[in-house]
Structure formats: C-alpha cells, structure tokens
Amino acid sequence: MSTMADERVPNTFFQAARAVFWSFLGIRRGAQHEQDIVRLKPAHVIVAGIIGALIFVFALVMLARFVVGHAT
C-alpha cells in the first residue's frame, strides 16, 4: 500500500539501476515491480539498462579471454 509521501520521494539513478539489476537476474517482487513502474523515470531505466548490458558483455568477454588464455 503506497502513501502520498512515498509518491513524492524523488527517484535517483541508483534506484533505477537497482531495479534493472534485479530485472536482469529475473528476481522481482510484484509489489516492487508495480512501484517501480509508477515511480521510475524511463530515461533512467534506459540508461541503466544500457550500462548494465555493457557491463554484462564486458564481463563475458573478460571471462572468455581468461578461459581461452589458460586453456593453452
């Protein structure tokens, strides 16, 4: 249940990043998801998603280089 005070709290980029992180993992509560839809700014979510995707791809590339470098 949300109150008026909850709706007036300004959202930061870090809240959007946290929501995107948990969404990448696939672990979201229904209530939190509904709250994020109402409160988060779409621009913050888009930027956080792009940054999260870049970090994920970078981590995969580094893991692949590590595995291939130690395989020989």
Summary of the structure (lengths in Angstrom):
residues: 72
radius of gyration: 16.7
end to end distance: 57.5
largest distance: 61.1
contacts: 153
relative contact order: 0.14
helix: 81%
strand: 0%
